[in-house]
Amino acid sequence: MPEKTENLRPEEKRTEGLLTEELSAGYGKRVVAGGVSLNVAPGEVMALIGCNGAGKSTILKTIAGQLSALFGRVCYLGQDRETLTAGERAKRCAVVLTDRIRPENMTGRDVVEMGRYPYTGCFGLLCDADRERADEAIRFLLAQDVADRPFAELSDGQKQRLLLARAVCQEPRILVLDEPLSFLDLRYKLEILERIRVLAAARHMAVILSVHELDLARQVSDVLACVADGKITRVGTPEEVFADGYLLRLFNLPEGALDGSTGLIRLPGVKRKPEVFVICGGGSGLPVFSRLVRLGVPFAAGILPAHDIDYPAAKAQAAVLVELPAYGEAGAEDLRQAEKLIDACGEVLVPLETFGPGNRWQKELADYAGKCGKEAPCSV
């Protein structure tokens, strides 16, 4: 990985949100992450992505003040965090970390109301307005069904929703979330992501979080910051960061294992003599590829131009791919190569339902497979 951050964003320092400058984070004298310079503007969502152990959680804990900075500085809304009182910090920045709190004899609502303590004074007494803010946060995070149950008896996913509600109840301008989607089922992952976007936009909040699911990180984030070996190696929009196969190098993945357009990962196919030939295109081959990979069946595919929807998955999963340049036309040699593969395979699957001028060679291959008696029903 390069030593210097590859910053794909315009060089503009915005101090009204969250700013870190040459931040070094770690434990005791041991530096886990160094040279961390990040800038998250109000209304913006930044996601940290990278392998386990890269330093993402350590960076977030230091930004949130759970760990002392070893070097550099953290600014909240244009002011150095170290110049702020504990109460001022709490009003500006709220945090949800992966470490679970263990309150005794508290309901979910009690935990959420803890988010109001920066506003209650030394006695910690809540007024009606504080309780109203807590109720609003509970509704916003869809936690009404568990709010009055003992917190200790809840599932991890239910606790996560309440901890997020506590952070929202705190009414911060900066929100730090370490793996906020952990322990959540699919429905709540999607709804939490939607609410993170709403918080950033409607409340003009600067949000920084760590996410393992690259497909979800791409959808929720305005900016991605890649972390490798304790350094920020690339910063840019999801489209910029996902370009040119960079994430394959970041996560040490084989070519084709990650779909750059969606962030979805793919299981590798069996790379030996193909037993099945798939005539596909326009996305029709994707479910067929998945099924063959699950069954451990090596397959060939084609003829696919590089711009086709099926192409990236076929490139990654097919044992052999008859391919063309983007928007290329198949010639006689391409057809002969595909026909030889059909001859060598036991059966041919044709998930394509229609043929037109753009895939006329696919029709020729399907006709050839039919004459050979190898076209099999495609139920996928």
Contacts in CASP RR format, 6 or more apart in sequence:
PFRMAT RR
TARGET T0000
AUTHOR 0000-0000-0000
METHOD contacts of the structure
MODEL  1
MPEKTENLRPEEKRTEGLLTEELSAGYGKRVVAGGVSLNVAPGEVMALIG
CNGAGKSTILKTIAGQLSALFGRVCYLGQDRETLTAGERAKRCAVVLTDR
IRPENMTGRDVVEMGRYPYTGCFGLLCDADRERADEAIRFLLAQDVADRP
FAELSDGQKQRLLLARAVCQEPRILVLDEPLSFLDLRYKLEILERIRVLA
AARHMAVILSVHELDLARQVSDVLACVADGKITRVGTPEEVFADGYLLRL
FNLPEGALDGSTGLIRLPGVKRKPEVFVICGGGSGLPVFSRLVRLGVPFA
AGILPAHDIDYPAAKAQAAVLVELPAYGEAGAEDLRQAEKLIDACGEVLV
PLETFGPGNRWQKELADYAGKCGKEAPCSV
1 228 0 8 1.000
1 229 0 8 1.000
1 231 0 8 1.000
1 233 0 8 1.000
1 249 0 8 1.000
1 250 0 8 1.000
2 233 0 8 1.000
3 231 0 8 1.000
5 37 0 8 1.000
5 231 0 8 1.000
5 232 0 8 1.000
5 233 0 8 1.000
5 234 0 8 1.000
5 235 0 8 1.000
6 233 0 8 1.000
6 234 0 8 1.000
6 235 0 8 1.000
7 234 0 8 1.000
7 235 0 8 1.000
7 236 0 8 1.000
8 234 0 8 1.000
8 235 0 8 1.000
8 236 0 8 1.000
8 237 0 8 1.000
8 240 0 8 1.000
8 241 0 8 1.000
9 223 0 8 1.000
9 235 0 8 1.000
9 236 0 8 1.000
9 237 0 8 1.000
12 39 0 8 1.000
13 19 0 8 1.000
13 39 0 8 1.000
14 39 0 8 1.000
14 41 0 8 1.000
15 75 0 8 1.000
15 77 0 8 1.000
15 78 0 8 1.000
16 41 0 8 1.000
16 42 0 8 1.000
16 77 0 8 1.000
16 78 0 8 1.000
17 39 0 8 1.000
17 40 0 8 1.000
17 41 0 8 1.000
17 42 0 8 1.000
17 75 0 8 1.000
17 76 0 8 1.000
17 77 0 8 1.000
17 78 0 8 1.000
17 173 0 8 1.000
17 174 0 8 1.000
17 206 0 8 1.000
18 38 0 8 1.000
18 39 0 8 1.000
18 40 0 8 1.000
18 63 0 8 1.000
18 74 0 8 1.000
18 75 0 8 1.000
18 76 0 8 1.000
18 93 0 8 1.000
18 174 0 8 1.000
18 206 0 8 1.000
18 208 0 8 1.000
19 38 0 8 1.000
19 39 0 8 1.000
19 40 0 8 1.000
19 74 0 8 1.000
19 75 0 8 1.000
19 78 0 8 1.000
20 36 0 8 1.000
20 37 0 8 1.000
20 38 0 8 1.000
20 39 0 8 1.000
20 63 0 8 1.000
20 72 0 8 1.000
20 73 0 8 1.000
20 74 0 8 1.000
20 75 0 8 1.000
21 37 0 8 1.000
21 72 0 8 1.000
21 73 0 8 1.000
21 75 0 8 1.000
22 34 0 8 1.000
22 35 0 8 1.000
22 36 0 8 1.000
22 37 0 8 1.000
22 71 0 8 1.000
22 72 0 8 1.000
22 73 0 8 1.000
23 33 0 8 1.000
23 34 0 8 1.000
23 35 0 8 1.000
23 36 0 8 1.000
23 37 0 8 1.000
23 38 0 8 1.000
23 59 0 8 1.000
23 62 0 8 1.000
23 63 0 8 1.000
23 69 0 8 1.000
23 71 0 8 1.000
23 72 0 8 1.000
23 73 0 8 1.000
23 74 0 8 1.000
24 31 0 8 1.000
24 33 0 8 1.000
24 34 0 8 1.000
24 35 0 8 1.000
24 36 0 8 1.000
24 69 0 8 1.000
24 70 0 8 1.000
24 71 0 8 1.000
24 72 0 8 1.000
25 31 0 8 1.000
25 32 0 8 1.000
25 33 0 8 1.000
25 34 0 8 1.000
25 36 0 8 1.000
25 55 0 8 1.000
25 58 0 8 1.000
25 59 0 8 1.000
25 61 0 8 1.000
25 62 0 8 1.000
25 67 0 8 1.000
25 69 0 8 1.000
25 70 0 8 1.000
26 32 0 8 1.000
26 33 0 8 1.000
26 58 0 8 1.000
26 62 0 8 1.000
26 67 0 8 1.000
26 70 0 8 1.000
27 58 0 8 1.000
27 67 0 8 1.000
28 70 0 8 1.000
29 70 0 8 1.000
31 70 0 8 1.000
32 55 0 8 1.000
32 58 0 8 1.000
32 230 0 8 1.000
33 55 0 8 1.000
33 58 0 8 1.000
33 59 0 8 1.000
33 62 0 8 1.000
33 227 0 8 1.000
33 230 0 8 1.000
33 231 0 8 1.000
34 71 0 8 1.000
34 230 0 8 1.000
34 231 0 8 1.000
35 231 0 8 1.000
35 232 0 8 1.000
36 59 0 8 1.000
36 231 0 8 1.000
36 232 0 8 1.000
37 232 0 8 1.000
38 46 0 8 1.000
38 208 0 8 1.000
38 225 0 8 1.000
38 232 0 8 1.000
38 235 0 8 1.000
40 46 0 8 1.000
40 174 0 8 1.000
40 206 0 8 1.000
40 207 0 8 1.000
40 208 0 8 1.000
40 223 0 8 1.000
41 206 0 8 1.000
42 173 0 8 1.000
42 204 0 8 1.000
42 205 0 8 1.000
42 206 0 8 1.000
43 200 0 8 1.000
43 201 0 8 1.000
43 204 0 8 1.000
43 205 0 8 1.000
43 206 0 8 1.000
43 207 0 8 1.000
44 200 0 8 1.000
44 206 0 8 1.000
44 207 0 8 1.000
44 222 0 8 1.000
44 223 0 8 1.000
45 196 0 8 1.000
45 197 0 8 1.000
45 200 0 8 1.000
45 207 0 8 1.000
45 208 0 8 1.000
45 209 0 8 1.000
45 220 0 8 1.000
45 221 0 8 1.000
45 222 0 8 1.000
45 223 0 8 1.000
46 207 0 8 1.000
46 208 0 8 1.000
46 209 0 8 1.000
46 221 0 8 1.000
46 222 0 8 1.000
46 223 0 8 1.000
46 224 0 8 1.000
46 225 0 8 1.000
47 208 0 8 1.000
47 209 0 8 1.000
47 210 0 8 1.000
47 211 0 8 1.000
47 217 0 8 1.000
47 220 0 8 1.000
47 221 0 8 1.000
47 223 0 8 1.000
47 224 0 8 1.000
47 225 0 8 1.000
48 56 0 8 1.000
48 59 0 8 1.000
48 60 0 8 1.000
48 208 0 8 1.000
48 209 0 8 1.000
48 210 0 8 1.000
48 211 0 8 1.000
48 225 0 8 1.000
48 227 0 8 1.000
49 56 0 8 1.000
49 210 0 8 1.000
49 211 0 8 1.000
49 212 0 8 1.000
49 214 0 8 1.000
49 217 0 8 1.000
49 224 0 8 1.000
49 225 0 8 1.000
49 226 0 8 1.000
49 227 0 8 1.000
49 247 0 8 1.000
49 250 0 8 1.000
50 56 0 8 1.000
50 226 0 8 1.000
50 227 0 8 1.000
50 228 0 8 1.000
50 250 0 8 1.000
50 251 0 8 1.000
51 228 0 8 1.000
51 250 0 8 1.000
51 251 0 8 1.000
51 252 0 8 1.000
54 227 0 8 1.000
54 228 0 8 1.000
54 229 0 8 1.000
54 230 0 8 1.000
55 227 0 8 1.000
55 230 0 8 1.000
56 178 0 8 1.000
56 210 0 8 1.000
56 227 0 8 1.000
57 97 0 8 1.000
57 98 0 8 1.000
57 178 0 8 1.000
57 179 0 8 1.000
57 210 0 8 1.000
58 67 0 8 1.000
59 227 0 8 1.000
60 95 0 8 1.000
60 97 0 8 1.000
60 176 0 8 1.000
60 177 0 8 1.000
60 178 0 8 1.000
60 208 0 8 1.000
60 209 0 8 1.000
60 210 0 8 1.000
61 67 0 8 1.000
61 97 0 8 1.000
61 178 0 8 1.000
62 68 0 8 1.000
62 69 0 8 1.000
62 74 0 8 1.000
63 74 0 8 1.000
63 176 0 8 1.000
63 208 0 8 1.000
64 93 0 8 1.000
64 95 0 8 1.000
64 97 0 8 1.000
64 176 0 8 1.000
65 74 0 8 1.000
65 81 0 8 1.000
65 89 0 8 1.000
65 95 0 8 1.000
66 95 0 8 1.000
66 97 0 8 1.000
73 80 0 8 1.000
73 81 0 8 1.000
73 82 0 8 1.000
74 80 0 8 1.000
74 81 0 8 1.000
75 81 0 8 1.000
76 84 0 8 1.000
76 89 0 8 1.000
76 92 0 8 1.000
76 93 0 8 1.000
76 173 0 8 1.000
76 174 0 8 1.000
77 92 0 8 1.000
77 173 0 8 1.000
77 174 0 8 1.000
81 89 0 8 1.000
84 92 0 8 1.000
87 118 0 8 1.000
90 117 0 8 1.000
90 118 0 8 1.000
90 170 0 8 1.000
90 172 0 8 1.000
91 118 0 8 1.000
91 119 0 8 1.000
91 170 0 8 1.000
91 171 0 8 1.000
91 172 0 8 1.000
92 172 0 8 1.000
92 173 0 8 1.000
92 174 0 8 1.000
93 172 0 8 1.000
93 173 0 8 1.000
93 174 0 8 1.000
93 175 0 8 1.000
93 176 0 8 1.000
94 115 0 8 1.000
94 166 0 8 1.000
94 167 0 8 1.000
94 168 0 8 1.000
94 170 0 8 1.000
94 172 0 8 1.000
94 174 0 8 1.000
94 175 0 8 1.000
94 176 0 8 1.000
95 167 0 8 1.000
95 175 0 8 1.000
95 176 0 8 1.000
95 177 0 8 1.000
95 178 0 8 1.000
96 160 0 8 1.000
96 163 0 8 1.000
96 164 0 8 1.000
96 166 0 8 1.000
96 167 0 8 1.000
96 176 0 8 1.000
96 177 0 8 1.000
96 178 0 8 1.000
96 180 0 8 1.000
97 178 0 8 1.000
98 178 0 8 1.000
98 179 0 8 1.000
98 182 0 8 1.000
100 156 0 8 1.000
100 159 0 8 1.000
101 111 0 8 1.000
101 163 0 8 1.000
102 152 0 8 1.000
103 110 0 8 1.000
103 111 0 8 1.000
103 151 0 8 1.000
103 152 0 8 1.000
104 152 0 8 1.000
105 150 0 8 1.000
106 150 0 8 1.000
106 151 0 8 1.000
106 152 0 8 1.000
107 147 0 8 1.000
107 148 0 8 1.000
107 149 0 8 1.000
107 150 0 8 1.000
107 151 0 8 1.000
108 143 0 8 1.000
108 146 0 8 1.000
108 147 0 8 1.000
108 148 0 8 1.000
108 149 0 8 1.000
108 150 0 8 1.000
108 151 0 8 1.000
108 154 0 8 1.000
108 162 0 8 1.000
109 134 0 8 1.000
109 138 0 8 1.000
109 147 0 8 1.000
109 148 0 8 1.000
110 151 0 8 1.000
111 151 0 8 1.000
111 162 0 8 1.000
111 163 0 8 1.000
111 166 0 8 1.000
112 134 0 8 1.000
112 137 0 8 1.000
112 138 0 8 1.000
112 143 0 8 1.000
112 147 0 8 1.000
112 162 0 8 1.000
112 165 0 8 1.000
112 166 0 8 1.000
112 169 0 8 1.000
113 126 0 8 1.000
113 130 0 8 1.000
113 131 0 8 1.000
113 134 0 8 1.000
113 166 0 8 1.000
113 169 0 8 1.000
114 166 0 8 1.000
115 134 0 8 1.000
115 166 0 8 1.000
115 167 0 8 1.000
115 169 0 8 1.000
115 170 0 8 1.000
116 126 0 8 1.000
116 130 0 8 1.000
116 133 0 8 1.000
116 134 0 8 1.000
116 169 0 8 1.000
116 170 0 8 1.000
117 124 0 8 1.000
118 170 0 8 1.000
119 130 0 8 1.000
120 126 0 8 1.000
120 127 0 8 1.000
120 130 0 8 1.000
126 134 0 8 1.000
133 169 0 8 1.000
133 171 0 8 1.000
134 165 0 8 1.000
134 169 0 8 1.000
136 169 0 8 1.000
137 165 0 8 1.000
137 166 0 8 1.000
137 168 0 8 1.000
137 169 0 8 1.000
138 144 0 8 1.000
138 147 0 8 1.000
138 162 0 8 1.000
138 165 0 8 1.000
140 165 0 8 1.000
140 168 0 8 1.000
140 195 0 8 1.000
141 161 0 8 1.000
141 162 0 8 1.000
141 164 0 8 1.000
141 165 0 8 1.000
141 168 0 8 1.000
141 192 0 8 1.000
141 195 0 8 1.000
142 161 0 8 1.000
142 188 0 8 1.000
142 191 0 8 1.000
143 158 0 8 1.000
143 161 0 8 1.000
143 162 0 8 1.000
143 165 0 8 1.000
146 154 0 8 1.000
146 158 0 8 1.000
146 161 0 8 1.000
146 162 0 8 1.000
147 162 0 8 1.000
151 159 0 8 1.000
151 162 0 8 1.000
154 162 0 8 1.000
155 183 0 8 1.000
156 182 0 8 1.000
156 183 0 8 1.000
157 183 0 8 1.000
157 184 0 8 1.000
157 185 0 8 1.000
157 188 0 8 1.000
159 183 0 8 1.000
160 180 0 8 1.000
160 182 0 8 1.000
160 183 0 8 1.000
160 184 0 8 1.000
161 184 0 8 1.000
161 188 0 8 1.000
161 192 0 8 1.000
164 177 0 8 1.000
164 180 0 8 1.000
164 192 0 8 1.000
164 195 0 8 1.000
167 175 0 8 1.000
167 177 0 8 1.000
168 199 0 8 1.000
172 205 0 8 1.000
173 204 0 8 1.000
173 205 0 8 1.000
173 206 0 8 1.000
174 205 0 8 1.000
174 206 0 8 1.000
174 207 0 8 1.000
174 208 0 8 1.000
175 196 0 8 1.000
175 199 0 8 1.000
175 205 0 8 1.000
175 206 0 8 1.000
175 207 0 8 1.000
175 208 0 8 1.000
175 209 0 8 1.000
176 208 0 8 1.000
176 209 0 8 1.000
177 196 0 8 1.000
177 207 0 8 1.000
177 208 0 8 1.000
177 209 0 8 1.000
177 210 0 8 1.000
178 209 0 8 1.000
178 210 0 8 1.000
179 209 0 8 1.000
179 210 0 8 1.000
179 211 0 8 1.000
179 212 0 8 1.000
180 192 0 8 1.000
180 196 0 8 1.000
180 209 0 8 1.000
180 211 0 8 1.000
181 189 0 8 1.000
181 192 0 8 1.000
181 193 0 8 1.000
181 211 0 8 1.000
181 212 0 8 1.000
181 213 0 8 1.000
181 216 0 8 1.000
184 192 0 8 1.000
189 213 0 8 1.000
189 216 0 8 1.000
193 216 0 8 1.000
193 219 0 8 1.000
193 220 0 8 1.000
196 207 0 8 1.000
196 209 0 8 1.000
196 220 0 8 1.000
197 220 0 8 1.000
199 205 0 8 1.000
199 207 0 8 1.000
200 206 0 8 1.000
200 207 0 8 1.000
200 222 0 8 1.000
211 217 0 8 1.000
211 220 0 8 1.000
211 221 0 8 1.000
214 247 0 8 1.000
214 258 0 8 1.000
214 263 0 8 1.000
214 264 0 8 1.000
214 265 0 8 1.000
215 262 0 8 1.000
215 263 0 8 1.000
215 264 0 8 1.000
217 224 0 8 1.000
217 238 0 8 1.000
218 224 0 8 1.000
218 238 0 8 1.000
218 242 0 8 1.000
218 262 0 8 1.000
218 263 0 8 1.000
221 238 0 8 1.000
222 237 0 8 1.000
223 235 0 8 1.000
223 236 0 8 1.000
223 237 0 8 1.000
224 234 0 8 1.000
224 235 0 8 1.000
224 236 0 8 1.000
224 237 0 8 1.000
224 238 0 8 1.000
224 241 0 8 1.000
225 232 0 8 1.000
225 234 0 8 1.000
225 235 0 8 1.000
225 236 0 8 1.000
226 232 0 8 1.000
226 233 0 8 1.000
226 234 0 8 1.000
226 235 0 8 1.000
226 241 0 8 1.000
226 246 0 8 1.000
226 247 0 8 1.000
226 250 0 8 1.000
227 233 0 8 1.000
228 250 0 8 1.000
233 250 0 8 1.000
234 241 0 8 1.000
234 246 0 8 1.000
234 250 0 8 1.000
235 241 0 8 1.000
241 247 0 8 1.000
242 260 0 8 1.000
242 261 0 8 1.000
242 263 0 8 1.000
245 258 0 8 1.000
245 260 0 8 1.000
247 253 0 8 1.000
247 258 0 8 1.000
247 260 0 8 1.000
247 263 0 8 1.000
248 254 0 8 1.000
248 255 0 8 1.000
248 256 0 8 1.000
248 257 0 8 1.000
248 258 0 8 1.000
251 258 0 8 1.000
253 265 0 8 1.000
254 268 0 8 1.000
254 316 0 8 1.000
255 315 0 8 1.000
255 316 0 8 1.000
256 266 0 8 1.000
256 312 0 8 1.000
256 315 0 8 1.000
256 316 0 8 1.000
257 265 0 8 1.000
257 266 0 8 1.000
257 268 0 8 1.000
257 316 0 8 1.000
258 264 0 8 1.000
258 265 0 8 1.000
258 266 0 8 1.000
259 265 0 8 1.000
259 266 0 8 1.000
259 312 0 8 1.000
259 313 0 8 1.000
260 312 0 8 1.000
261 312 0 8 1.000
266 293 0 8 1.000
266 313 0 8 1.000
266 316 0 8 1.000
266 317 0 8 1.000
267 293 0 8 1.000
267 294 0 8 1.000
267 317 0 8 1.000
268 293 0 8 1.000
268 316 0 8 1.000
268 317 0 8 1.000
269 292 0 8 1.000
269 293 0 8 1.000
269 296 0 8 1.000
269 298 0 8 1.000
269 316 0 8 1.000
269 317 0 8 1.000
269 318 0 8 1.000
269 319 0 8 1.000
270 293 0 8 1.000
270 296 0 8 1.000
270 297 0 8 1.000
270 298 0 8 1.000
270 319 0 8 1.000
271 298 0 8 1.000
271 319 0 8 1.000
272 298 0 8 1.000
272 319 0 8 1.000
273 298 0 8 1.000
273 319 0 8 1.000
273 344 0 8 1.000
274 298 0 8 1.000
274 299 0 8 1.000
274 300 0 8 1.000
274 318 0 8 1.000
274 319 0 8 1.000
274 320 0 8 1.000
274 341 0 8 1.000
274 344 0 8 1.000
274 345 0 8 1.000
275 297 0 8 1.000
275 298 0 8 1.000
275 299 0 8 1.000
275 345 0 8 1.000
275 346 0 8 1.000
275 347 0 8 1.000
276 292 0 8 1.000
276 297 0 8 1.000
276 298 0 8 1.000
276 299 0 8 1.000
276 300 0 8 1.000
276 345 0 8 1.000
276 346 0 8 1.000
276 347 0 8 1.000
276 348 0 8 1.000
276 349 0 8 1.000
277 299 0 8 1.000
277 300 0 8 1.000
277 301 0 8 1.000
277 302 0 8 1.000
277 338 0 8 1.000
277 341 0 8 1.000
277 342 0 8 1.000
277 345 0 8 1.000
277 347 0 8 1.000
277 348 0 8 1.000
277 349 0 8 1.000
277 369 0 8 1.000
277 374 0 8 1.000
278 285 0 8 1.000
278 288 0 8 1.000
278 289 0 8 1.000
278 292 0 8 1.000
278 299 0 8 1.000
278 300 0 8 1.000
278 301 0 8 1.000
278 302 0 8 1.000
278 314 0 8 1.000
278 318 0 8 1.000
278 348 0 8 1.000
278 349 0 8 1.000
278 350 0 8 1.000
278 351 0 8 1.000
279 301 0 8 1.000
279 302 0 8 1.000
279 348 0 8 1.000
279 349 0 8 1.000
279 350 0 8 1.000
279 351 0 8 1.000
279 352 0 8 1.000
279 362 0 8 1.000
279 365 0 8 1.000
279 366 0 8 1.000
279 369 0 8 1.000
280 288 0 8 1.000
280 301 0 8 1.000
280 302 0 8 1.000
280 304 0 8 1.000
280 310 0 8 1.000
280 314 0 8 1.000
280 350 0 8 1.000
280 351 0 8 1.000
280 352 0 8 1.000
280 362 0 8 1.000
281 304 0 8 1.000
281 308 0 8 1.000
281 309 0 8 1.000
281 310 0 8 1.000
281 352 0 8 1.000
281 359 0 8 1.000
281 362 0 8 1.000
282 308 0 8 1.000
282 309 0 8 1.000
282 310 0 8 1.000
283 308 0 8 1.000
283 309 0 8 1.000
283 310 0 8 1.000
284 310 0 8 1.000
284 351 0 8 1.000
284 352 0 8 1.000
284 353 0 8 1.000
285 301 0 8 1.000
285 310 0 8 1.000
285 313 0 8 1.000
285 314 0 8 1.000
285 351 0 8 1.000
286 309 0 8 1.000
286 310 0 8 1.000
286 313 0 8 1.000
287 351 0 8 1.000
287 380 0 8 1.000
288 349 0 8 1.000
288 351 0 8 1.000
288 378 0 8 1.000
288 380 0 8 1.000
289 299 0 8 1.000
289 301 0 8 1.000
289 310 0 8 1.000
289 313 0 8 1.000
289 314 0 8 1.000
289 317 0 8 1.000
289 318 0 8 1.000
291 380 0 8 1.000
292 298 0 8 1.000
292 299 0 8 1.000
292 317 0 8 1.000
293 317 0 8 1.000
298 319 0 8 1.000
299 317 0 8 1.000
299 318 0 8 1.000
299 319 0 8 1.000
299 345 0 8 1.000
300 318 0 8 1.000
300 319 0 8 1.000
300 320 0 8 1.000
300 321 0 8 1.000
300 322 0 8 1.000
300 341 0 8 1.000
300 345 0 8 1.000
301 310 0 8 1.000
301 314 0 8 1.000
301 318 0 8 1.000
301 320 0 8 1.000
301 321 0 8 1.000
301 322 0 8 1.000
302 314 0 8 1.000
302 321 0 8 1.000
302 322 0 8 1.000
302 323 0 8 1.000
302 338 0 8 1.000
302 362 0 8 1.000
302 365 0 8 1.000
303 322 0 8 1.000
303 323 0 8 1.000
303 324 0 8 1.000
303 330 0 8 1.000
303 334 0 8 1.000
303 335 0 8 1.000
303 338 0 8 1.000
303 361 0 8 1.000
303 362 0 8 1.000
303 365 0 8 1.000
304 310 0 8 1.000
304 311 0 8 1.000
304 314 0 8 1.000
304 321 0 8 1.000
304 322 0 8 1.000
304 323 0 8 1.000
304 324 0 8 1.000
305 311 0 8 1.000
305 323 0 8 1.000
305 324 0 8 1.000
305 325 0 8 1.000
305 326 0 8 1.000
305 327 0 8 1.000
305 328 0 8 1.000
306 323 0 8 1.000
306 324 0 8 1.000
306 325 0 8 1.000
306 326 0 8 1.000
307 326 0 8 1.000
307 327 0 8 1.000
311 323 0 8 1.000
314 321 0 8 1.000
314 323 0 8 1.000
315 321 0 8 1.000
315 323 0 8 1.000
320 341 0 8 1.000
322 334 0 8 1.000
322 337 0 8 1.000
322 338 0 8 1.000
322 341 0 8 1.000
324 330 0 8 1.000
324 334 0 8 1.000
330 361 0 8 1.000
331 361 0 8 1.000
334 361 0 8 1.000
335 361 0 8 1.000
335 364 0 8 1.000
335 365 0 8 1.000
338 365 0 8 1.000
339 365 0 8 1.000
339 368 0 8 1.000
342 348 0 8 1.000
342 365 0 8 1.000
342 368 0 8 1.000
342 369 0 8 1.000
342 372 0 8 1.000
342 374 0 8 1.000
343 372 0 8 1.000
345 374 0 8 1.000
346 374 0 8 1.000
347 374 0 8 1.000
347 375 0 8 1.000
347 376 0 8 1.000
348 366 0 8 1.000
348 369 0 8 1.000
348 370 0 8 1.000
348 372 0 8 1.000
348 374 0 8 1.000
348 375 0 8 1.000
348 376 0 8 1.000
349 375 0 8 1.000
349 376 0 8 1.000
349 378 0 8 1.000
349 380 0 8 1.000
350 366 0 8 1.000
350 369 0 8 1.000
350 375 0 8 1.000
350 378 0 8 1.000
351 378 0 8 1.000
351 380 0 8 1.000
352 359 0 8 1.000
352 362 0 8 1.000
352 366 0 8 1.000
355 362 0 8 1.000
355 363 0 8 1.000
355 366 0 8 1.000
356 363 0 8 1.000
366 375 0 8 1.000
369 375 0 8 1.000
END
